Amino acid sequence: MAEMPSASGMGRLIAIHLFENFKAHRTNIYIGEPDADYFEEGIWRSEGDTVKLILMSTAQPPVEVELIFSLDCNGLTAFKYDETRSGQKGIIFTRIPNHHKQGDFRQ
C-alpha cells in the first residue's frame, strides 16, 4: 500500500474493497494519527471499464462520497471524486494478489 500526503500528519494509507455482493468498503488510515482514521461503506457497480462507488462515511455527521474509476488489468484509476477530501486526480489503486475472492484494491 502506498502513502498519500495528509494535511496534518505524516501521510495516509487507503484501501478499497469491492465485494461480490456489490458492497464496498474504503479504509483510510492516517499515519501517526490514530484518532483521524475513518471507514466508509456503500455499494459499487461496473459499466464496461468504469467502476462507480457510492460510500457513506462513518464520521459524524455522515457524508456521502461518490468516486468513479477506470478499470484495467492493473487496478483502478480515479478520475471523478472530491479532491478536497481525497487528494489529487489520477490516484491509482492496484489490485492485491488474485488469491482474494473479492476485488480488493490498495493504493
NUDOKOL-76031 format. One record per residue: residue number from 1; x, y, z of N, C-alpha, C in turn; residue in one letter. Coordinates in nm, 2 decimals. Example, Ala and Ser with C-alpha at 12.3 -4.5 7.8 and 13.67 -1.06 7.14 Angstrom:
BEGIN
+------+--------+--------+--------+--------+--------+--------+--------+--------+--------+------+
: baba :    n.x :    n.y :    n.z :   ca.x :   ca.y :   ca.z :    c.x :    c.y :    c.z : tiro :
+------+--------+--------+--------+--------+--------+--------+--------+--------+--------+------+
:    1 :   1.32 :  -0.57 :   0.78 :   1.23 :  -0.45 :   0.78 :   1.32 :  -0.33 :   0.78 :    a :
:    2 :   1.28 :  -0.22 :   0.71 :   1.37 :  -0.11 :   0.71 :   1.29 :   0.00 :   0.79 :    s :
+------+--------+--------+--------+--------+--------+--------+--------+--------+--------+------+
This chain:
BEGIN
+------+--------+--------+--------+--------+--------+--------+--------+--------+--------+------+
: baba :    n.x :    n.y :    n.z :   ca.x :   ca.y :   ca.z :    c.x :    c.y :    c.z : tiro :
+------+--------+--------+--------+--------+--------+--------+--------+--------+--------+------+
:    1 :   0.08 :  -0.12 :   0.00 :   0.00 :   0.00 :   0.00 :   0.09 :   0.12 :   0.00 :    m :
:    2 :   0.06 :   0.22 :  -0.08 :   0.14 :   0.34 :  -0.09 :   0.09 :   0.45 :   0.00 :    a :
:    3 :   0.17 :   0.54 :   0.04 :   0.14 :   0.65 :   0.12 :   0.08 :   0.77 :   0.04 :    e :
:    4 :  -0.01 :   0.84 :   0.09 :  -0.06 :   0.96 :   0.03 :  -0.03 :   1.07 :   0.13 :    m :
:    5 :  -0.01 :   1.19 :   0.09 :   0.01 :   1.30 :   0.18 :  -0.12 :   1.33 :   0.26 :    p :
:    6 :  -0.11 :   1.39 :   0.38 :  -0.22 :   1.43 :   0.46 :  -0.19 :   1.58 :   0.51 :    s :
:    7 :  -0.29 :   1.65 :   0.53 :  -0.27 :   1.79 :   0.56 :  -0.20 :   1.81 :   0.70 :    a :
:    8 :  -0.22 :   1.72 :   0.79 :  -0.17 :   1.75 :   0.93 :  -0.08 :   1.64 :   0.98 :    s :
:    9 :  -0.05 :   1.54 :   0.90 :   0.04 :   1.43 :   0.96 :   0.14 :   1.38 :   0.86 :    g :
:   10 :   0.19 :   1.26 :   0.89 :   0.29 :   1.20 :   0.81 :   0.25 :   1.14 :   0.68 :    m :
:   11 :   0.12 :   1.12 :   0.66 :   0.06 :   1.06 :   0.54 :  -0.06 :   0.97 :   0.58 :    g :
:   12 :  -0.11 :   0.91 :   0.47 :  -0.22 :   0.81 :   0.50 :  -0.22 :   0.70 :   0.40 :    r :
:   13 :  -0.28 :   0.59 :   0.44 :  -0.30 :   0.47 :   0.35 :  -0.45 :   0.45 :   0.33 :    l :
:   14 :  -0.48 :   0.41 :   0.20 :  -0.62 :   0.39 :   0.17 :  -0.63 :   0.26 :   0.10 :    i :
:   15 :  -0.73 :   0.18 :   0.15 :  -0.77 :   0.05 :   0.08 :  -0.91 :   0.05 :   0.04 :    a :
:   16 :  -0.94 :   0.00 :  -0.08 :  -1.08 :  -0.01 :  -0.12 :  -1.11 :  -0.16 :  -0.14 :    i :
:   17 :  -1.22 :  -0.21 :  -0.09 :  -1.26 :  -0.35 :  -0.10 :  -1.39 :  -0.35 :  -0.18 :    h :
:   18 :  -1.40 :  -0.43 :  -0.29 :  -1.52 :  -0.45 :  -0.37 :  -1.56 :  -0.59 :  -0.35 :    l :
:   19 :  -1.68 :  -0.61 :  -0.29 :  -1.72 :  -0.75 :  -0.26 :  -1.82 :  -0.80 :  -0.37 :    f :
:   20 :  -1.83 :  -0.93 :  -0.38 :  -1.91 :  -0.99 :  -0.49 :  -2.05 :  -0.96 :  -0.48 :    e :
:   21 :  -2.10 :  -0.92 :  -0.36 :  -2.24 :  -0.88 :  -0.34 :  -2.27 :  -0.73 :  -0.37 :    n :
:   22 :  -2.17 :  -0.67 :  -0.43 :  -2.17 :  -0.52 :  -0.47 :  -2.17 :  -0.43 :  -0.35 :    f :
:   23 :  -2.13 :  -0.48 :  -0.24 :  -2.10 :  -0.39 :  -0.13 :  -1.95 :  -0.34 :  -0.14 :    k :
:   24 :  -1.92 :  -0.23 :  -0.08 :  -1.79 :  -0.17 :  -0.09 :  -1.75 :  -0.11 :   0.04 :    a :
:   25 :  -1.62 :  -0.12 :   0.07 :  -1.56 :  -0.05 :   0.19 :  -1.44 :   0.03 :   0.15 :    h :
:   26 :  -1.41 :   0.14 :   0.21 :  -1.29 :   0.22 :   0.19 :  -1.24 :   0.25 :   0.33 :    r :
:   27 :  -1.11 :   0.21 :   0.36 :  -1.05 :   0.23 :   0.49 :  -0.94 :   0.34 :   0.47 :    t :
:   28 :  -0.94 :   0.44 :   0.55 :  -0.85 :   0.55 :   0.55 :  -0.77 :   0.55 :   0.68 :    n :
:   29 :  -0.64 :   0.53 :   0.67 :  -0.55 :   0.52 :   0.79 :  -0.45 :   0.63 :   0.78 :    i :
:   30 :  -0.46 :   0.71 :   0.89 :  -0.36 :   0.83 :   0.89 :  -0.24 :   0.79 :   0.98 :    y :
:   31 :  -0.13 :   0.79 :   0.92 :   0.00 :   0.75 :   0.98 :   0.03 :   0.85 :   1.10 :    i :
:   32 :   0.04 :   0.79 :   1.22 :   0.08 :   0.87 :   1.33 :  -0.04 :   0.95 :   1.39 :    g :
:   33 :  -0.16 :   0.93 :   1.34 :  -0.28 :   1.00 :   1.39 :  -0.39 :   0.90 :   1.40 :    e :
:   34 :  -0.39 :   0.81 :   1.50 :  -0.49 :   0.70 :   1.50 :  -0.63 :   0.75 :   1.52 :    p :
:   35 :  -0.65 :   0.87 :   1.58 :  -0.78 :   0.92 :   1.61 :  -0.84 :   0.98 :   1.48 :    d :
:   36 :  -0.76 :   1.00 :   1.37 :  -0.81 :   1.05 :   1.25 :  -0.86 :   0.95 :   1.15 :    a :
:   37 :  -0.83 :   0.82 :   1.17 :  -0.87 :   0.71 :   1.08 :  -1.02 :   0.71 :   1.06 :    d :
:   38 :  -1.06 :   0.67 :   0.94 :  -1.21 :   0.65 :   0.92 :  -1.24 :   0.55 :   0.82 :    y :
:   39 :  -1.36 :   0.50 :   0.82 :  -1.41 :   0.39 :   0.74 :  -1.53 :   0.43 :   0.67 :    f :
:   40 :  -1.55 :   0.39 :   0.54 :  -1.67 :   0.42 :   0.47 :  -1.72 :   0.29 :   0.41 :    e :
:   41 :  -1.85 :   0.28 :   0.40 :  -1.91 :   0.16 :   0.33 :  -2.02 :   0.21 :   0.24 :    e :
:   42 :  -2.05 :   0.12 :   0.14 :  -2.16 :   0.15 :   0.05 :  -2.17 :   0.05 :  -0.06 :    g :
:   43 :  -2.19 :   0.09 :  -0.18 :  -2.21 :   0.00 :  -0.29 :  -2.12 :   0.04 :  -0.41 :    i :
:   44 :  -2.11 :  -0.06 :  -0.50 :  -2.03 :  -0.03 :  -0.62 :  -2.11 :  -0.10 :  -0.74 :    w :
:   45 :  -2.08 :  -0.05 :  -0.86 :  -2.12 :  -0.11 :  -0.98 :  -2.02 :  -0.09 :  -1.09 :    r :
:   46 :  -2.02 :  -0.17 :  -1.19 :  -1.93 :  -0.15 :  -1.30 :  -2.01 :  -0.14 :  -1.43 :    s :
:   47 :  -1.96 :  -0.06 :  -1.52 :  -2.02 :  -0.04 :  -1.65 :  -1.90 :  -0.04 :  -1.75 :    e :
:   48 :  -1.88 :  -0.16 :  -1.81 :  -1.77 :  -0.17 :  -1.90 :  -1.64 :  -0.15 :  -1.83 :    g :
:   49 :  -1.56 :  -0.06 :  -1.86 :  -1.43 :  -0.04 :  -1.79 :  -1.43 :   0.08 :  -1.69 :    d :
:   50 :  -1.56 :   0.10 :  -1.64 :  -1.57 :   0.21 :  -1.53 :  -1.64 :   0.14 :  -1.41 :    t :
:   51 :  -1.58 :   0.18 :  -1.29 :  -1.64 :   0.14 :  -1.16 :  -1.68 :   0.26 :  -1.09 :    v :
:   52 :  -1.81 :   0.26 :  -1.04 :  -1.86 :   0.37 :  -0.96 :  -1.88 :   0.32 :  -0.82 :    k :
:   53 :  -1.83 :   0.39 :  -0.72 :  -1.86 :   0.37 :  -0.58 :  -1.94 :   0.48 :  -0.52 :    l :
:   54 :  -2.04 :   0.44 :  -0.44 :  -2.11 :   0.54 :  -0.36 :  -2.09 :   0.49 :  -0.21 :    i :
:   55 :  -2.02 :   0.57 :  -0.14 :  -1.99 :   0.54 :   0.00 :  -2.05 :   0.64 :   0.10 :    l :
:   56 :  -2.07 :   0.59 :   0.22 :  -2.12 :   0.67 :   0.33 :  -2.02 :   0.67 :   0.44 :    m :
:   57 :  -1.97 :   0.78 :   0.48 :  -1.86 :   0.78 :   0.59 :  -1.93 :   0.74 :   0.72 :    s :
:   58 :  -1.85 :   0.69 :   0.81 :  -1.90 :   0.66 :   0.95 :  -1.87 :   0.78 :   1.04 :    t :
:   59 :  -1.82 :   0.89 :   0.98 :  -1.79 :   1.01 :   1.06 :  -1.93 :   1.08 :   1.10 :    a :
:   60 :  -1.93 :   1.17 :   1.19 :  -2.05 :   1.24 :   1.23 :  -2.03 :   1.38 :   1.19 :    q :
:   61 :  -2.11 :   1.44 :   1.12 :  -2.23 :   1.38 :   1.05 :  -2.18 :   1.30 :   0.93 :    p :
:   62 :  -2.25 :   1.19 :   0.89 :  -2.21 :   1.11 :   0.78 :  -2.21 :   1.19 :   0.65 :    p :
:   63 :  -2.12 :   1.16 :   0.56 :  -2.11 :   1.23 :   0.43 :  -2.11 :   1.12 :   0.32 :    v :
:   64 :  -2.19 :   1.14 :   0.22 :  -2.20 :   1.05 :   0.10 :  -2.09 :   1.09 :   0.01 :    e :
:   65 :  -2.01 :   0.99 :  -0.04 :  -1.90 :   1.01 :  -0.13 :  -1.92 :   0.93 :  -0.26 :    v :
:   66 :  -1.90 :   1.00 :  -0.37 :  -1.91 :   0.92 :  -0.50 :  -1.77 :   0.93 :  -0.56 :    e :
:   67 :  -1.73 :   0.81 :  -0.61 :  -1.60 :   0.80 :  -0.68 :  -1.62 :   0.72 :  -0.80 :    l :
:   68 :  -1.55 :   0.77 :  -0.91 :  -1.56 :   0.70 :  -1.04 :  -1.42 :   0.67 :  -1.08 :    i :
:   69 :  -1.40 :   0.54 :  -1.12 :  -1.27 :   0.49 :  -1.16 :  -1.27 :   0.43 :  -1.30 :    f :
:   70 :  -1.16 :   0.43 :  -1.37 :  -1.14 :   0.35 :  -1.49 :  -1.08 :   0.22 :  -1.44 :    s :
:   71 :  -1.11 :   0.11 :  -1.50 :  -1.06 :  -0.02 :  -1.46 :  -0.98 :  -0.08 :  -1.57 :    l :
:   72 :  -0.86 :  -0.13 :  -1.53 :  -0.78 :  -0.21 :  -1.63 :  -0.72 :  -0.33 :  -1.55 :    d :
:   73 :  -0.64 :  -0.40 :  -1.62 :  -0.58 :  -0.52 :  -1.56 :  -0.49 :  -0.49 :  -1.44 :    c :
:   74 :  -0.45 :  -0.37 :  -1.42 :  -0.36 :  -0.34 :  -1.31 :  -0.44 :  -0.29 :  -1.19 :    n :
:   75 :  -0.56 :  -0.24 :  -1.21 :  -0.64 :  -0.19 :  -1.09 :  -0.73 :  -0.08 :  -1.13 :    g :
:   76 :  -0.75 :   0.02 :  -1.04 :  -0.85 :   0.13 :  -1.06 :  -0.77 :   0.26 :  -1.06 :    l :
:   77 :  -0.81 :   0.35 :  -1.15 :  -0.75 :   0.48 :  -1.16 :  -0.87 :   0.58 :  -1.14 :    t :
:   78 :  -0.86 :   0.66 :  -1.03 :  -0.97 :   0.76 :  -1.00 :  -0.97 :   0.87 :  -1.11 :    a :
:   79 :  -1.09 :   0.90 :  -1.16 :  -1.10 :   1.02 :  -1.24 :  -1.21 :   1.11 :  -1.21 :    f :
:   80 :  -1.30 :   1.08 :  -1.12 :  -1.40 :   1.17 :  -1.07 :  -1.43 :   1.15 :  -0.92 :    k :
:   81 :  -1.39 :   1.25 :  -0.84 :  -1.41 :   1.24 :  -0.70 :  -1.38 :   1.38 :  -0.64 :    y :
:   82 :  -1.41 :   1.40 :  -0.51 :  -1.39 :   1.52 :  -0.44 :  -1.24 :   1.53 :  -0.40 :    d :
:   83 :  -1.17 :   1.61 :  -0.47 :  -1.03 :   1.63 :  -0.45 :  -1.00 :   1.69 :  -0.31 :    e :
:   84 :  -1.09 :   1.77 :  -0.26 :  -1.06 :   1.83 :  -0.13 :  -1.05 :   1.73 :  -0.02 :    t :
:   85 :  -1.12 :   1.61 :  -0.04 :  -1.12 :   1.50 :   0.06 :  -1.02 :   1.39 :   0.02 :    r :
:   86 :  -0.99 :   1.38 :  -0.10 :  -0.92 :   1.26 :  -0.15 :  -0.78 :   1.29 :  -0.22 :    s :
:   87 :  -0.75 :   1.42 :  -0.23 :  -0.62 :   1.45 :  -0.29 :  -0.63 :   1.46 :  -0.44 :    g :
:   88 :  -0.51 :   1.45 :  -0.51 :  -0.50 :   1.47 :  -0.65 :  -0.57 :   1.37 :  -0.74 :    q :
:   89 :  -0.61 :   1.41 :  -0.86 :  -0.67 :   1.32 :  -0.95 :  -0.58 :   1.22 :  -1.00 :    k :
:   90 :  -0.63 :   1.11 :  -1.05 :  -0.55 :   1.01 :  -1.11 :  -0.49 :   0.91 :  -1.01 :    g :
:   91 :  -0.54 :   0.91 :  -0.88 :  -0.48 :   0.81 :  -0.79 :  -0.51 :   0.67 :  -0.84 :    i :
:   92 :  -0.41 :   0.59 :  -0.83 :  -0.42 :   0.45 :  -0.88 :  -0.42 :   0.35 :  -0.77 :    i :
:   93 :  -0.52 :   0.27 :  -0.76 :  -0.53 :   0.16 :  -0.67 :  -0.50 :   0.03 :  -0.74 :    f :
:   94 :  -0.40 :  -0.03 :  -0.70 :  -0.36 :  -0.16 :  -0.76 :  -0.42 :  -0.28 :  -0.69 :    t :
:   95 :  -0.46 :  -0.38 :  -0.78 :  -0.52 :  -0.50 :  -0.73 :  -0.42 :  -0.58 :  -0.64 :    r :
:   96 :  -0.46 :  -0.62 :  -0.53 :  -0.38 :  -0.71 :  -0.45 :  -0.39 :  -0.85 :  -0.50 :    i :
:   97 :  -0.30 :  -0.94 :  -0.46 :  -0.29 :  -1.07 :  -0.53 :  -0.43 :  -1.14 :  -0.55 :    p :
:   98 :  -0.43 :  -1.21 :  -0.66 :  -0.56 :  -1.27 :  -0.71 :  -0.61 :  -1.38 :  -0.62 :    n :
:   99 :  -0.54 :  -1.42 :  -0.51 :  -0.60 :  -1.53 :  -0.43 :  -0.72 :  -1.48 :  -0.34 :    h :
:  100 :  -0.74 :  -1.35 :  -0.34 :  -0.86 :  -1.29 :  -0.27 :  -0.98 :  -1.30 :  -0.36 :    h :
:  101 :  -1.09 :  -1.35 :  -0.31 :  -1.21 :  -1.37 :  -0.38 :  -1.27 :  -1.23 :  -0.42 :    k :
:  102 :  -1.28 :  -1.14 :  -0.33 :  -1.34 :  -1.01 :  -0.37 :  -1.24 :  -0.92 :  -0.44 :    q :
:  103 :  -1.28 :  -0.81 :  -0.49 :  -1.20 :  -0.72 :  -0.56 :  -1.14 :  -0.62 :  -0.46 :    g :
:  104 :  -1.02 :  -0.65 :  -0.41 :  -0.96 :  -0.57 :  -0.31 :  -0.85 :  -0.48 :  -0.39 :    d :
:  105 :  -0.86 :  -0.35 :  -0.36 :  -0.76 :  -0.26 :  -0.43 :  -0.70 :  -0.18 :  -0.32 :    f :
:  106 :  -0.57 :  -0.16 :  -0.34 :  -0.49 :  -0.07 :  -0.24 :  -0.41 :   0.02 :  -0.32 :    r :
:  107 :  -0.40 :   0.14 :  -0.26 :  -0.32 :   0.24 :  -0.33 :  -0.17 :   0.22 :  -0.30 :    q :
+------+--------+--------+--------+--------+--------+--------+--------+--------+--------+------+
